């Protein structure tokens, strides 16, 4: 079983901002995030109440430095 649990997209975006990511630009529901020393990441979850599953969170972690403890 994965150590990642489903989490609301609004909370994930909030945590990403807390760990140093900031909004570079937004077009519709696609938000491009930037952080010094990392490649830009597109956050494309349309509704704040959408759940992001554990498998998707694990993939996002590889590109953002997110950890289960952050959530």
C-alpha positions, 0 to 999 in steps of 0.5 A, a space after each residue: 500500500 502506498 504511503 500517499 493518501 488521496 488529498 483535495 487539490 486545494 490542499 495540495 496547492 496550498 502545501 506546494 506554496 508553503 514548501 516554496 512553489 509560487 504561481 508563475 502564470 495561470 491560464 484557465 484552470 492550468 497553473 504553472 508553478 515555479 521554484 528556484 532550482 526546479 523545473 516548472 510544474 503545471 498544476 492542472 486540477 480543475 476544481 478545488 474539491 477534486 481529490 488527487 489520488 495517491 499514485 498521482 501524488 507520488 508522481 507529483 512528488 518526484 517533480 516537486 519535492 512534496 513528501 507525505 509528511 507535508 500533507 
